[in-house]
Amino acid sequence: MLVLRRAICLGIVVSALLTAGCGGPKSVKVSGKLLKNGQPMIVSTDTYVTLAFISEKKPSDAQATSFNAKFDQKSGTYTVELPPGSYKTKLIIAPPQGPGKTGPAMPARPIDSTQAYDLTRSRELDIEVPAG
C-alpha cells in the first residue's frame, strides 16, 4: 500500500512539473518599423531589404543564430518570430540597378547595430536606420 501511495505521489509531482514547463515563452513575436530620419523607411518593391536578428553568442554556443524578419517595402514595417534572448541586428539594403538591368544592385555595407536588444517577450521595436 505504501509503495502504491509513493507511486501516485510521484506521478502527480511529475505531471505537475511537465505541465508547468519552464515558465517562459518558447518564441516571441517582434514587430516594428525601420525608421529613417524618424519616418518609416518606405522603398520601392524592387529594393532588396534584409533585416536579420542575430543572437548574442554565449560561451556555451558553437555559433550565433540569426532570424530574418519579413519586411514590407510599402509600409516600412517588419515582423519576426524568434526564441527569447538578446539580439543585435544586421540590415542590408540593395536598391535596384537601374534601367535595362535586372536584379538588385550591389548592397551598401551592412548596417550592424551597436546595441543588443532584450527580446524576452513579444513587443514592438522601431529601429532607426543611420543616414548615409
C-alpha positions as CSV (number, residue, x, y, z in Angstrom):
1,M,0.0,0.0,0.0
2,L,2.8,2.4,0.9
3,V,4.5,1.7,-2.5
4,L,1.3,2.5,-4.3
5,R,0.9,5.8,-2.5
6,R,4.5,6.8,-3.3
7,A,4.0,5.9,-7.0
8,I,0.8,8.0,-7.1
9,C,2.5,10.9,-5.4
10,L,5.5,10.7,-7.7
11,G,3.1,10.6,-10.7
12,I,1.4,13.7,-9.5
13,V,4.7,15.6,-9.0
14,V,6.0,14.6,-12.4
15,S,2.7,15.6,-14.1
16,A,2.8,19.0,-12.3
17,L,6.4,19.6,-13.5
18,L,5.6,18.6,-17.1
19,T,2.6,20.9,-17.3
20,A,4.3,23.8,-15.6
21,G,7.1,23.9,-18.2
22,C,10.0,26.3,-17.8
23,G,7.7,29.3,-17.3
24,G,8.7,31.3,-20.3
25,P,7.5,31.6,-23.9
26,K,9.1,29.3,-26.5
27,S,9.1,32.2,-29.0
28,V,8.4,35.9,-29.1
29,K,7.0,38.0,-31.9
30,V,8.7,41.3,-32.6
31,S,7.3,43.8,-35.0
32,G,8.0,47.5,-35.7
33,K,9.2,50.0,-38.2
34,L,12.6,50.7,-39.8
35,L,12.9,54.5,-39.4
36,K,15.0,56.9,-41.5
37,N,15.1,60.4,-40.1
38,G,12.2,59.5,-37.8
39,Q,9.9,58.4,-40.6
40,P,9.1,54.8,-41.8
41,M,11.7,53.7,-44.4
42,I,9.5,53.1,-47.5
43,V,11.3,51.8,-50.5
44,S,10.4,50.6,-54.0
45,T,9.2,47.0,-54.3
46,D,12.4,46.1,-56.3
47,T,14.6,47.2,-53.5
48,Y,16.1,44.3,-51.6
49,V,16.0,44.7,-47.8
50,T,17.1,42.1,-45.3
51,L,16.8,42.7,-41.5
52,A,18.4,39.9,-39.5
53,F,18.3,39.4,-35.8
54,I,21.5,37.7,-34.6
55,S,21.6,36.1,-31.2
56,E,24.2,37.2,-28.8
57,K,26.6,34.2,-28.7
58,K,27.1,32.6,-25.3
59,P,30.3,30.8,-24.3
60,S,28.3,27.5,-24.5
61,D,27.1,28.2,-28.1
62,A,29.0,26.9,-31.0
63,Q,27.8,29.8,-33.1
64,A,25.3,32.6,-33.1
65,T,21.9,32.0,-34.7
66,S,20.1,34.5,-37.0
67,F,16.5,35.1,-37.8
68,N,15.4,37.1,-40.8
69,A,12.4,39.5,-40.5
70,K,9.7,39.8,-43.1
71,F,10.0,43.4,-44.3
72,D,7.1,45.3,-46.1
73,Q,8.6,47.8,-48.5
74,K,5.3,49.8,-48.8
75,S,4.9,50.5,-45.1
76,G,8.4,50.2,-43.8
77,T,7.3,47.6,-41.2
78,Y,8.7,44.2,-40.3
79,T,7.8,41.2,-38.2
80,V,9.9,38.3,-36.9
81,E,9.4,35.4,-34.6
82,L,12.3,34.1,-32.6
83,P,13.3,32.4,-29.4
84,P,13.5,34.7,-26.3
85,G,17.0,36.2,-25.9
86,S,19.4,39.0,-26.6
87,Y,19.9,40.1,-30.2
88,K,21.7,42.5,-32.4
89,T,20.5,43.4,-35.8
90,K,22.1,43.5,-39.3
91,L,20.4,45.4,-42.1
92,I,21.3,45.1,-45.8
93,I,19.7,47.4,-48.4
94,A,20.3,46.8,-52.1
95,P,18.5,49.4,-54.4
96,P,17.5,48.4,-57.9
97,Q,20.3,48.5,-60.5
98,G,18.7,51.0,-62.9
99,P,17.2,50.9,-66.4
100,G,17.9,47.9,-68.5
101,K,19.4,45.8,-65.7
102,T,17.7,43.1,-63.7
103,G,18.0,42.2,-60.0
104,P,19.3,44.3,-57.1
105,A,22.4,46.4,-57.3
106,M,25.3,45.5,-55.0
107,P,24.2,46.3,-51.5
108,A,25.7,49.0,-49.4
109,R,27.8,47.9,-46.4
110,P,25.6,46.0,-43.9
111,I,24.5,48.1,-41.0
112,D,25.2,46.4,-37.7
113,S,23.5,47.5,-34.5
114,T,25.8,48.7,-31.8
115,Q,23.3,47.8,-29.0
116,A,21.8,44.4,-28.1
117,Y,18.0,44.2,-27.7
118,D,16.5,42.3,-24.9
119,L,13.7,40.3,-26.7
120,T,12.4,38.1,-23.9
121,R,8.7,38.9,-24.6
122,S,6.6,39.9,-27.6
123,R,6.9,43.6,-28.3
124,E,7.1,46.4,-30.8
125,L,10.6,47.7,-31.6
126,D,11.2,50.6,-34.0
127,I,14.8,50.7,-35.4
128,E,16.4,53.9,-36.6
129,V,18.4,53.4,-39.8
130,P,21.5,55.7,-39.8
131,A,21.6,58.4,-42.6
132,G,24.0,57.8,-45.4
